[in-house]
Structures are given as C-alpha cells and as structure tokens.
C-alpha cells in the first residue's frame, strides 16, 4: 500500500511540474518598436524576407508574450497609455499575452533613478498613493474598455531601491515604499482581479538584494503574486569584472529557487539580453549559448516555479543598444536561436 501511495504521489507531482513547464512563457519587451517603425525601420527574417516584427518573434522564435512599459506623462507621447493601447491591440490580434510594466515616472525608472512624475510633485504621501492608484486604474481601464486583459502587470520597474524618490526610497522610507507597492497591487486587482501582479527587481543573481527588499515589502504590508527578475551577465560584469557569465546565470537560477520557496510565489525573468557585436561573431554565438542555457534551466531546474523568460528589446539595432539581438540589417542574429527548442 505504501509503495502504491508513493507511486501515485510521484505521478501527481510529476504531472504538476509538467503542466507548469508546459505553460512556460518566452517573450520580449519591445517598447522601442513603435518609434523604430515611425522612423521607417523594416524588419527581416534570417533569409532576408521582410516581416512584421511581432509576427516574426512569435512564429520564428516561439514567443507568446510581449511586455510594454508605460509612463505617466512622457514628452512626445512615447510609452504613454495610448501608445500602450495601440501595441496591446496588435498583441491581441496575434493571440499573444501582454505584460504591462508601470514605471510610475514620466520617463525611465530603474535602480539609479525613480523620479516622481511632474504632475505629482509636491504631493503628500497619502495623495501620492492616490495618484499611483488612479494612474494604474486609468491605464488598465483603458485596456479593459477595449477588450484587452493583460496577463501580468508590474507595479514599478526595477524597484531595488524603492520608487517615487525620495518619498518611496527603500532606505529612507521603507514603509512608504511598501505602501506604494500595495497601492499598485490593489489598483490592478480592482480592474483585473485575475491578473498576476509582479514586483520587479534587478540583479537576479544577487540573493541578498531579494531577501532585503522583499522582506521589507512583506513586513510593511506590500503584496505581490510573482517576482520579476532582471538577468544581465554583461552589465553585472561591467560592475564586477571578476564575475563569470556562467556563474551569474547559476546564481540567478539558484535565487529563483530560493525566492519561490521563501516567499511561496512563482518567479519570471522579465528582462535579459546579450551583446551583439557584428565584428566578433563568436560573441554572438556565446550570447546564443548563454540565452539557451537561461531558457533551459529556468524551465527545467526551478521546480516549475520560473514561469518564463523575456528578452529586453531584441529588435534594437547595433549602435543604439548593445544588448539587442538583431543585426544592422534589422534581422535576427544567432542570439535569437537561444529561444528555439
């Protein structure tokens, strides 16, 4: 009887893990794409055939999801709610899933800067929580009114050091940082109760950062459904040349297991990227190898708790950004083959 029970338990457990890995998502953040298209960039496949970029990512590289950032009142309208809606409609037409990345800023927000939007300047903490909540609800309601439901929403972008500085700086005002995260979480659930809400931190290989930040959020009442990680061996090595890319990847995979167990939640690599250097093809082949390893191990060595890998701006061309994955002819490099099973 004991043996039969163990066999049944193993079958159930294995089935659960297989179901989770079958739902593993491969995707891309393409926030620059609309601007590229306005400038006349035409994308091509490996054979030189002109292709629509999202269709190319989906059909040639097994991508099923697109991630888009949204700013509050950006200059020129790039990455505002209307730009998000336009891209979301295209994503839906292709049958792909959408991730919305709220920066809660008029421009870039990351670990080095989390500027308060101009229209929120001078507001009290109570009012700024309301600002954040209203903005979140407004953007998501626009999507909902157009028949679009994002599968995931990030409340903040790479908030390792908090957001909406200095009011929500994690060291100066940890309770307020957690309060902003909770306000964003509640706002998302108000519009889309079933949408998965992420808290997103950088340096996925650094376990101590995740313990510190997430412990603070949890202590002061913040909530999340999933943890998003950025994984960039290239940038990590710029800060610490002694590190090896494979060790960085190893540490990130271990951190995914750690975070999922400690906080009882799933994890997703929402940003990664590898160097495009057309003068040194061996670097791009190494990028393909590293990306393939990230996708493979995220899927198979995290007990089913890493739910996907997103490449940040693969369609970027050399000269503008080092870690895209397309060449100067606007065609995929060998790096992109890291996504192909």
C-alpha positions in Angstrom: 0.0 0.0 0.0 2.8 2.4 0.9 4.5 1.7 -2.4 1.3 2.3 -4.3 0.8 5.6 -2.4 4.4 6.7 -3.3 3.9 5.9 -7.0 0.6 7.8 -7.0 2.2 10.8 -5.3 5.1 10.8 -7.7 2.7 10.8 -10.7 0.7 13.7 -9.3 3.8 15.7 -8.5 5.4 15.0 -11.9 2.1 15.9 -13.7 2.0 19.2 -11.8 5.6 20.1 -12.8 5.0 19.1 -16.4 1.8 21.3 -16.5 3.8 24.2 -15.1 6.7 23.8 -17.6 4.3 23.4 -20.5 3.0 26.9 -19.7 6.5 28.4 -19.7 6.4 31.7 -21.5 9.0 33.1 -23.9 8.6 36.8 -24.7 10.1 40.2 -25.5 9.9 43.8 -24.3 9.5 45.9 -27.5 9.0 49.4 -26.1 11.1 51.0 -28.8 9.3 49.2 -31.7 6.7 51.9 -32.4 9.4 54.6 -32.7 11.5 52.4 -34.9 8.5 51.9 -37.2 7.9 55.6 -37.4 11.5 56.1 -38.5 10.9 53.6 -41.3 12.8 50.6 -40.0 11.8 47.4 -41.9 12.5 44.1 -40.2 13.6 40.9 -41.9 13.9 37.3 -41.1 17.1 35.2 -41.4 16.5 34.8 -45.1 16.2 38.5 -45.8 12.4 38.4 -46.2 10.6 41.5 -44.9 8.4 40.6 -41.9 6.3 42.4 -39.3 8.3 42.3 -36.1 5.8 40.8 -33.7 4.8 38.2 -36.1 8.4 37.3 -36.7 9.1 37.0 -32.9 6.0 34.8 -32.5 6.3 32.4 -35.5 10.1 32.1 -35.8 11.2 32.3 -32.2 8.3 30.7 -30.2 7.5 33.9 -28.4 4.0 34.0 -26.9 4.0 37.3 -24.9 5.0 41.0 -25.3 6.0 43.3 -22.5 5.4 47.1 -22.7 6.4 49.9 -20.4 4.0 52.8 -19.6 5.0 56.2 -18.4 2.7 58.8 -16.8 3.0 62.0 -18.9 6.0 61.4 -21.2 7.3 64.1 -23.5 6.2 63.4 -27.1 3.8 60.6 -26.1 6.2 57.7 -26.3 5.2 55.0 -23.9 2.1 56.7 -22.7 -1.3 54.9 -22.2 -2.3 55.5 -25.9 0.9 54.0 -27.2 0.4 51.1 -24.9 -3.2 50.6 -26.2 -2.0 50.7 -29.8 0.6 48.0 -29.2 -1.8 45.9 -27.0 -4.3 45.7 -29.8 -1.6 44.3 -32.1 -0.5 41.8 -29.4 -4.1 40.7 -29.0 -4.6 40.3 -32.8 -1.7 37.9 -32.8 -3.1 35.9 -29.9 -0.2 36.8 -27.6 -0.2 37.6 -23.9 0.5 41.1 -22.6 2.6 42.3 -19.7 2.3 45.9 -18.6 5.3 47.5 -16.9 4.4 50.6 -14.9 7.4 52.8 -14.3 5.4 55.4 -12.3 7.5 58.1 -13.8 7.4 60.4 -16.9 10.5 58.7 -18.2 12.9 55.9 -17.2 12.8 54.5 -13.7 15.4 52.0 -12.6 17.7 51.3 -9.6 19.7 54.5 -10.2 16.6 56.8 -10.5 13.0 56.8 -9.7 11.8 60.3 -10.4 8.3 61.5 -9.3 6.1 62.5 -12.3 5.9 66.2 -12.8 2.1 66.3 -12.1 2.6 64.5 -8.7 5.3 66.8 -7.5 4.7 68.3 -4.0 2.0 65.9 -3.1 1.8 64.3 0.3 2.3 60.5 0.8 -1.4 60.0 1.1 -2.1 61.9 -2.1 0.7 60.2 -4.0 -0.6 56.8 -3.2 -3.9 58.0 -4.6 -2.0 59.4 -7.7 -0.4 56.0 -8.2 -3.7 54.1 -7.7 -5.6 56.4 -10.1 -3.0 56.2 -12.8 -2.9 52.4 -12.6 -6.7 52.2 -12.7 -6.9 54.7 -15.6 -4.4 52.9 -17.8 -5.8 49.4 -17.1 -9.4 50.6 -17.6 -8.5 52.0 -21.0 -7.3 48.5 -21.9 -10.4 46.9 -20.4 -12.7 49.2 -22.3 -11.0 48.0 -25.5 -11.4 44.3 -24.7 -7.8 43.7 -23.6 -6.8 42.0 -20.3 -3.1 41.9 -19.5 -1.9 38.6 -18.1 0.7 40.3 -15.9 1.2 43.8 -14.5 4.4 45.1 -12.9 3.9 47.7 -10.2 7.2 49.5 -10.6 10.3 48.9 -12.7 13.5 47.5 -11.1 12.5 48.9 -7.6 15.6 47.5 -5.8 16.0 50.9 -4.1 12.3 51.8 -4.0 10.3 54.1 -6.2 9.0 57.7 -6.3 12.1 59.1 -4.6 12.6 60.3 -2.0 9.2 59.6 -0.7 9.3 55.9 -1.5 13.1 55.3 -1.2 13.6 51.9 0.4 16.3 53.0 2.9 14.8 56.4 3.8 11.1 55.5 3.8 10.7 51.7 3.7 7.2 51.7 5.0 6.1 54.1 2.3 7.8 52.1 -0.4 5.8 49.1 0.7 2.7 51.2 0.8 3.2 52.2 -2.9 3.6 48.6 -3.9 0.4 47.7 -2.0 -1.4 50.6 -3.7 -0.4 49.4 -7.1 -1.3 45.8 -6.3 -4.8 46.8 -5.1 -5.4 49.1 -8.1 -4.6 46.2 -10.5 -6.9 43.8 -8.7 -9.7 46.4 -8.8 -9.7 46.4 -12.6 -8.4 42.9 -13.3 -8.9 40.6 -10.2 -7.2 37.6 -12.0 -4.2 39.4 -13.5 -0.9 38.4 -12.0 0.9 41.3 -10.2 4.7 41.4 -10.2 7.3 43.2 -8.1 10.4 43.6 -10.2 14.0 43.9 -9.1 17.3 43.9 -11.0 20.4 41.8 -10.5 18.6 38.4 -10.4 21.9 36.8 -9.3 22.1 38.7 -6.0 20.1 36.8 -3.4 20.8 39.2 -0.6 19.1 42.0 -2.6 15.9 40.0 -2.9 15.8 39.0 0.7 16.3 42.6 1.8 13.8 44.2 -0.5 11.1 41.6 -0.4 11.3 41.2 3.4 10.7 45.0 3.7 7.7 44.9 1.4 6.2 41.9 3.2 6.9 43.4 6.7 5.0 46.6 5.9 2.0 45.1 4.1 3.0 45.2 0.5 1.7 42.4 -1.7 2.7 40.6 -5.0 1.8 37.5 -6.8 5.0 36.9 -8.7 8.6 38.2 -8.5 10.2 39.5 -11.7 13.9 39.4 -12.1 16.4 41.1 -14.5 19.3 39.0 -15.5 22.2 40.7 -17.4 25.5 38.9 -17.2 27.0 41.7 -19.4 26.1 44.6 -17.1 26.9 42.6 -13.9 30.4 42.0 -15.3 30.8 45.7 -16.1 30.4 46.4 -12.4 32.4 43.3 -11.3 34.8 42.1 -13.9 35.9 39.2 -11.7 32.5 37.6 -12.2 32.0 35.0 -15.0 28.8 34.9 -17.0 28.1 31.3 -16.3 28.4 31.9 -12.6 26.0 34.8 -12.8 23.4 32.6 -14.5 24.0 29.8 -12.0 23.4 32.2 -9.1 20.2 33.6 -10.7 18.7 30.1 -11.2 19.6 29.3 -7.6 18.0 32.6 -6.5 14.8 31.7 -8.4 14.6 28.5 -6.4 15.3 30.4 -3.2 12.8 33.2 -3.7 10.0 30.8 -4.8 10.5 28.7 -1.7 10.9 31.5 0.8 8.0 33.7 -0.4 5.8 30.9 -1.8 5.4 32.5 -5.2 6.4 32.0 -8.8 9.2 33.9 -10.5 9.8 35.2 -14.0 12.9 36.6 -15.7 11.3 39.7 -17.2 14.5 41.1 -18.7 17.6 39.6 -20.1 19.9 40.4 -23.0 23.3 39.5 -24.6 25.8 41.5 -26.6 25.5 42.0 -30.3 29.0 42.5 -31.9 28.9 42.1 -35.7 32.7 42.4 -35.8 33.1 39.4 -33.5 30.6 36.7 -34.4 31.9 34.5 -31.6 30.5 36.9 -29.1 27.0 36.5 -30.5 27.4 32.7 -30.6 28.3 32.9 -26.9 25.2 35.0 -26.4 23.1 32.3 -28.0 24.7 29.7 -25.8 24.0 31.7 -22.6 20.5 32.6 -23.6 19.7 28.9 -24.4 21.1 27.9 -21.0 19.0 30.6 -19.3 15.8 29.4 -21.0 16.6 25.7 -20.5 17.5 26.0 -16.8 14.7 28.4 -16.0 12.3 25.9 -17.3 13.8 22.7 -16.0 15.8 23.5 -12.8 13.4 25.7 -10.8 10.9 23.1 -9.7 8.4 24.6 -12.1 8.4 28.0 -10.4 10.1 30.1 -13.1 7.3 30.8 -15.5 9.2 32.4 -18.4 12.0 34.5 -19.9 11.6 37.9 -21.6 14.3 39.4 -23.8 14.6 43.2 -23.4 14.3 45.0 -26.8 15.7 42.2 -29.0 14.7 44.2 -32.1 17.1 47.0 -31.3 19.8 47.6 -33.8 23.5 47.8 -33.1 24.8 51.3 -32.4 21.8 52.3 -30.3 21.9 49.5 -27.7 24.5 46.8 -27.2 22.2 44.0 -25.9 19.6 43.8 -28.6 19.5 40.6 -30.7 19.1 41.9 -34.3 21.9 43.0 -36.7 22.3 46.2 -38.6 20.1 44.9 -41.4 17.2 44.6 -38.9 17.3 40.8 -39.0 17.7 38.4 -36.1 21.2 37.4 -35.1 22.2 33.9 -33.9 21.4 35.0 -30.4 17.7 34.7 -31.0 18.2 31.0 -31.7 18.6 30.6 -28.0 14.8 30.7 -27.8 14.2 27.9 -30.3 13.7 24.4 -28.9 
